[in-house]
Amino acid sequence: MTRFGVTILAFAAAASINAQSFQFLGAGAAHGQAHIQLSGVPGSPVDLNVLAGENNFQFGTDPQTYGYCVDLQAMAGNGPATKTDTSLLNAGFTIGYLLQTYAPVYHASVDKHGATALQLAIWDLLYDSPTGPNAPNNLTFNMGLGNFKADTIKVNGVAFDPTPYFTTFQSSLNGSDLATLYKSNSGSIQSFAAVPEPASLIALALGGAALLRRRKLR
């Protein structure tokens, strides 16, 4: 069963006075596809074919930008959201470092393979790392074990093995940084308009308990 929409926004308990509008603008140029499963965590299980990689969006009056998704149990759409950082996420400092280090490179070169692998690694860290802000240095990315699983991974319709990218990411697990996190201020996914699925795609990118993006250095 495919879902007509994209997971993007994390749920916050209450709206913030600093909330601004969030507008999802579709999948970015750097992405691939995968069949993903999620179980063993609170909330509904997930078993879907999805896009994995960059997503385009706009927050308030900020310029349009791109990010990666960090929740597989929420439907994406438009609505009020607040801007925070990845310290709120499991393995959030590790995810922030990987995003800061690799996302700009894959974006600039439109590296669909790299972006696909990075998205899968982010989901694996979120759902299969021991609880805490940093993932252990000996963590091994495994798409066949744990709460999060992925198979039938493709880029441009061709089977893709992300293992070489995972090896690179594992060498960076001792890094620690923050990335920007966009969280929805609604407690219900029904408050977001589902994004129609393009006929040419298996499904839109799932992803989100927030869209997260690389933080600009000040």
Stockholm file with secondary structure:
# STOCKHOLM 1.0

chainA/1-218         MTRFGVTILAFAAAASINAQSFQFLGAGAAHGQAHIQLSGVPGSPVDLNVLAGENNFQFGTDPQTYGYCVDLQAMAGNGPATKTDTSLLNAGFTIGYLLQTYAPVYHASVDKHGATALQLAIWDLLYDSPTGPNAPNNLTFNMGLGNFKADTIKVNGVAFDPTPYFTTFQSSLNGSDLATLYKSNSGSIQSFAAVPEPASLIALALGGAALLRRRKLR
#=GR chainA/1-218 SS CCCSSCCCCEECSSCCTTCEEEEEEEEEEEEEEEEEEECSSSSCCEEEEEEEEEEEEEETTSCCEEEEECCSSSCCCCEEEEEEEGGGSTTHHHHHHHHHHHHHHHHHHTCHHHHHHHHHHHHHHHHHSCSSSSCCTTCCCCTTSSSEEEEEEEETTEECCCHHHHHHHHTTTTCCCCCEEEEECCSCGGGSCCCCCCTTSSSCCCCCSSEEECCCCC
#=GC SS_cons         CCCSSCCCCEECSSCCTTCEEEEEEEEEEEEEEEEEEECSSSSCCEEEEEEEEEEEEEETTSCCEEEEECCSSSCCCCEEEEEEEGGGSTTHHHHHHHHHHHHHHHHHHTCHHHHHHHHHHHHHHHHHSCSSSSCCTTCCCCTTSSSEEEEEEEETTEECCCHHHHHHHHTTTTCCCCCEEEEECCSCGGGSCCCCCCTTSSSCCCCCSSEEECCCCC
//
